[in-house]
Amino acid sequence: MLNIIGAIFSGLLIGALARWFYPGDVPMGWGMTILLGVGGSLLAGLLASRGRMEDGINRAGCLASVLGAMALIFVGRHFGWH
């Protein structure tokens, strides 16, 4: 249960930082911000491990997670998300 709460809290923090650093307005609610942060963390972890899953979970750094979330915002806007 604490893992889920930790993922939600870190997703909120990472998503909020990505929205703050991303140039321009990023209109989304709390739920989408949490999902953006969790998705950014997963994307950064996948890129850091280069697809290899050794020892189960590979944790990426906070900066890499924020950059991953910003990349998700960019891709979403490129494909028509407002």
Summary of the structure (lengths in Angstrom):
residues: 82
radius of gyration: 12.6
end to end distance: 33.2
largest distance: 38.6
contacts: 229
relative contact order: 0.18
helix: 70%
strand: 0%
